[in-house]
Every structure is written in C-alpha cells, then in structure tokens.
Amino acid sequence: MKILLTDDHAVVRQGYASLLSAMLEPCQIFEAGDAQMCFALWSRERPDLIVLDINLPDISGIEAARRILERDAQARILFFSMYDELPMVQQALDVGALGYITKASSPEILLEAVRRVLAGKPYVEHDLATGLVLQRNMPAGLSEMTAREFEIFVMLARGMSTKTIAEHLCVSMKTVSNHTTILKSKLQIHTSAQLVHLAIRFGVLKISEL
C-alpha cells in the first residue's frame, strides 16, 4: 500500500507519516512539501491514497486535487486540513475528493478516514458532515460558486491582490478579474468591504486572519 502525504510543515508530515506507518502495516509513505512535489511523486509512484493539506506554499490543495483528478478520476484523495469552515469543506469535496477531516481529529478518526477512502468510500468528519447538512441557511450564491470562484473569494477576503491571486493560481489577471465579477454577481455584492463582511459572517474568514 502506498500513501502520499502532502503538507508544507515537515514536522507535521513526519509525525503523521510515523503514525500511519505504525497503524497501517505494511504501508509505504511518501512525503511532499508542496504541490509540485506532490505531482511528481504521484506521477512516479501512483499511490493508493493522497492525504492532502489545503494550505500549500505554491498552489492550494484544492487546485492540486483538481489537477490530479483531471488526469485520473479514480485517484483517492483525503483532505486533512486545519480549516473547518463549511464552505471550504464543500469546495474540497466538490472537486472530487472522497474525504475531509481536520488536523484536530483523533488518530482513530484519521485511521478510519484513511481506511474508508482507501476502500473507495466517502468519509467526512462527523461534526463537519452535520454542518454540511445544516448549511442551507447560507446565501444561495455562496453555495453555488464553483471551486475556482470560491478559492478566489477566500483569497480576496484575505486581502490578496488580483496579481497575487493570478500568480498563486497560475492563471492570467484577466481570468481572476472575470471570476471576481461572476462571484460578486452571484453573491449580490459590489465592494471589497461587503465581500469581507460576508466571508466573516458565514465562517469562511476569521477576524484573526485580517
């Protein structure tokens, strides 16, 4: 069994690699610190499972998952992230990942999630799954955004410029501007202040991130 663990913090990677190796024998763990290394190891090793963080230094884990799944729709991806905001969870699942748990999860939950996703079955941490069911109270525009629009929405809410977002996503500034226009239309907002307010109100952005 091969598992590719992708996280930008070496200490975190090594800790979870040791945990998974001990809990899932025999198991071969490969480690990547960014999306580019993840792509290279995935292409070379074709792991049975990719455990993927969202916050990577080059591109987001959501974009990385999208690119992998475009090349192999059967790739099994489990997101393992610090983010517990429901729109983020939904967008991660919408790109085709089978599972999502947070880094606050117990080793037992991690093991259960890994086993289920390895078996081709979906797994979402219980509290998050419950929240997804209850998120109908969110504005329609927020739940209707595409994964790319949502990524840009989060980056804009965090104060990133169009140029910075374009560089981060490896797209043109015009593409980012077009997505921004569309997502603002869906959300029925016009200003950056309204965008930030909406992001905070529905848990997409925390005040501490401003």
ChimeraX attribute file (.defattr): number of C-alpha atoms within 10 A of each C-alpha:
attribute: neighborCount
match mode: 1-to-1
recipient: residues
	/A:1	12
	/A:2	15
	/A:3	24
	/A:4	23
	/A:5	25
	/A:6	27
	/A:7	26
	/A:8	20
	/A:9	13
	/A:10	12
	/A:11	10
	/A:12	12
	/A:13	18
	/A:14	15
	/A:15	10
	/A:16	15
	/A:17	20
	/A:18	11
	/A:19	14
	/A:20	21
	/A:21	14
	/A:22	11
	/A:23	13
	/A:24	13
	/A:25	9
	/A:26	11
	/A:27	14
	/A:28	14
	/A:29	19
	/A:30	18
	/A:31	20
	/A:32	21
	/A:33	18
	/A:34	22
	/A:35	25
	/A:36	15
	/A:37	13
	/A:38	24
	/A:39	17
	/A:40	12
	/A:41	16
	/A:42	20
	/A:43	12
	/A:44	9
	/A:45	13
	/A:46	15
	/A:47	19
	/A:48	17
	/A:49	23
	/A:50	28
	/A:51	20
	/A:52	28
	/A:53	28
	/A:54	24
	/A:55	18
	/A:56	19
	/A:57	14
	/A:58	16
	/A:59	18
	/A:60	19
	/A:61	24
	/A:62	26
	/A:63	18
	/A:64	22
	/A:65	27
	/A:66	20
	/A:67	14
	/A:68	19
	/A:69	17
	/A:70	13
	/A:71	10
	/A:72	10
	/A:73	12
	/A:74	13
	/A:75	21
	/A:76	26
	/A:77	27
	/A:78	29
	/A:79	27
	/A:80	24
	/A:81	20
	/A:82	14
	/A:83	20
	/A:84	19
	/A:85	16
	/A:86	21
	/A:87	24
	/A:88	19
	/A:89	24
	/A:90	16
	/A:91	20
	/A:92	24
	/A:93	21
	/A:94	14
	/A:95	19
	/A:96	20
	/A:97	25
	/A:98	22
	/A:99	24
	/A:100	29
	/A:101	26
	/A:102	19
	/A:103	16
	/A:104	13
	/A:105	14
	/A:106	11
	/A:107	14
	/A:108	10
	/A:109	17
	/A:110	22
	/A:111	15
	/A:112	14
	/A:113	24
	/A:114	26
	/A:115	15
	/A:116	16
	/A:117	23
	/A:118	20
	/A:119	12
	/A:120	16
	/A:121	13
	/A:122	18
	/A:123	20
	/A:124	21
	/A:125	17
	/A:126	11
	/A:127	10
	/A:128	18
	/A:129	16
	/A:130	12
	/A:131	15
	/A:132	16
	/A:133	10
	/A:134	11
	/A:135	13
	/A:136	10
	/A:137	9
	/A:138	12
	/A:139	14
	/A:140	11
	/A:141	14
	/A:142	19
	/A:143	19
	/A:144	13
	/A:145	19
	/A:146	16
	/A:147	21
	/A:148	17
	/A:149	21
	/A:150	21
	/A:151	19
	/A:152	22
	/A:153	22
	/A:154	18
	/A:155	17
	/A:156	19
	/A:157	24
	/A:158	17
	/A:159	14
	/A:160	14
	/A:161	14
	/A:162	19
	/A:163	14
	/A:164	15
	/A:165	21
	/A:166	18
	/A:167	15
	/A:168	14
	/A:169	16
	/A:170	11
	/A:171	12
	/A:172	13
	/A:173	16
	/A:174	12
	/A:175	12
	/A:176	22
	/A:177	16
	/A:178	11
	/A:179	19
	/A:180	18
	/A:181	14
	/A:182	14
	/A:183	23
	/A:184	19
	/A:185	12
	/A:186	16
	/A:187	18
	/A:188	13
	/A:189	14
	/A:190	11
	/A:191	9
	/A:192	13
	/A:193	11
	/A:194	15
	/A:195	21
	/A:196	21
	/A:197	14
	/A:198	18
	/A:199	21
	/A:200	16
	/A:201	13
	/A:202	17
	/A:203	14
	/A:204	20
	/A:205	20
	/A:206	15
	/A:207	12
	/A:208	5
	/A:209	9
	/A:210	10
